[in-house]
Amino acid sequence: MRLVLLGPPGAGKGTQAAILSEKLGVPHISTGDLFRANIGQQTALGLEAKKYLDAGDLVPSEITNNMVRARVSEPDAVNGFLLDGFPRTVDQAQALEGILGELNAKLDGVLAFEVDDEVVVQRMLARGRADDTEDVIRNRMRVYRDETAPLLDHYSGQIVTVDAVGEVDEVNARALAALGK
Ligand SMILES: Nc1ncnc2c1ncn2[C@@H]1O[C@H](COP(=O)(O)OP(=O)(O)O)[C@@H](O)[C@H]1O
């Protein structure tokens, strides 16, 4: 099963993706986690990406698309994956279509997590990661609204929505139900 997870920063996509990944038996591929791992290991990609993450800006699509192409081409992803944090722009969605075409694969669906702005700001401040200061959070939400939210229209034919307010288990049950599992 090949799914894209959409939703504002702090919607709990990463938490839900980790659980869904176990239950569905496909890898969780998070671009945010891939960037943070590269930053931790001080790879060339990490050194380049760091300034964008620190500001809450998008890493340029060329870098991001190539990183995703490499990751989804790994053997553990042949039968599917949960993409978390990608695509984040309509251009990236088009790049994803190209990448899937190269793999002779197609998306099975898009799961959109819905949650209010105030809830996500509170969740991110509580999480307290390095890129979770209030200014950076506000910038990431602006980037989400301007660049990522248009994907809700782009994918309108294949989206199922999930109310992401509530306990982790509750939201997970809703996500599985939305997928017909
Ligand atoms: N698809 C992407 N394109 C460009 N930059 C990205 C992408 N995915 C992640 N990033 C970078 O990584 C940061 C953290 O992403 P992520 O861990 O998904 O945050 P969150 O889960 O809070 O939305 C983003 O603010 C951005 O700088």
The ligand as a Tripos MOL2 file, in Angstrom:
@<TRIPOS>MOLECULE
LIG
   27    29     1     0     0
SMALL
NO_CHARGES

@<TRIPOS>ATOM
      1 N1          8.8960   17.7130    1.3870 N.pl3     1 LIG1
      2 C1          9.7150   18.6240    1.9250 C.ar      1 LIG1
      3 N2         10.2020   19.6270    1.1700 N.ar      1 LIG1
      4 C2         11.0060   20.5480    1.6910 C.ar      1 LIG1
      5 N3         11.3900   20.5740    2.9760 N.ar      1 LIG1
      6 C3         10.9520   19.6040    3.7890 C.ar      1 LIG1
      7 C4         10.1030   18.5570    3.2980 C.ar      1 LIG1
      8 N4          9.8300   17.7110    4.3280 N.ar      1 LIG1
      9 C5         10.4720   18.1910    5.4100 C.ar      1 LIG1
     10 N5         11.1510   19.3360    5.1030 N.ar      1 LIG1
     11 C6         11.9550   20.1510    6.0360 C.3       1 LIG1
     12 O1         12.0030   19.4820    7.2910 O.3       1 LIG1
     13 C7         11.3440   20.2640    8.3260 C.3       1 LIG1
     14 C8         10.6740   19.3390    9.3480 C.3       1 LIG1
     15 O2          9.7180   18.5150    8.7130 O.3       1 LIG1
     16 P1          8.8030   17.5200    9.5710 P.3       1 LIG1
     17 O3          9.6170   16.7120   10.4840 O.co2     1 LIG1
     18 O4          7.9130   16.8200    8.5910 O.co2     1 LIG1
     19 O5          7.9390   18.5090   10.4770 O.3       1 LIG1
     20 P2          6.4890   18.3490   11.0570 P.3       1 LIG1
     21 O6          6.2300   16.8930   11.2890 O.co2     1 LIG1
     22 O7          6.4920   19.1580   12.2980 O.co2     1 LIG1
     23 O8          5.6230   18.9150    9.9850 O.co2     1 LIG1
     24 C9         10.4270   21.2070    7.5490 C.3       1 LIG1
     25 O9         10.1150   22.3690    8.2910 O.3       1 LIG1
     26 C10        11.2950   21.4960    6.3050 C.3       1 LIG1
     27 O10        12.3380   22.4170    6.6140 O.3       1 LIG1
@<TRIPOS>BOND
     1     1     2 1
     2     2     3 ar
     3     2     7 ar
     4     3     4 ar
     5     4     5 ar
     6     5     6 ar
     7     6     7 ar
     8     6    10 ar
     9     7     8 ar
    10     8     9 ar
    11     9    10 ar
    12    10    11 1
    13    11    12 1
    14    11    26 1
    15    12    13 1
    16    13    14 1
    17    13    24 1
    18    14    15 1
    19    15    16 1
    20    16    17 2
    21    16    18 1
    22    16    19 1
    23    19    20 1
    24    20    21 2
    25    20    22 1
    26    20    23 1
    27    24    25 1
    28    24    26 1
    29    26    27 1
@<TRIPOS>SUBSTRUCTURE
     1 LIG1         1 GROUP 0 **** ****
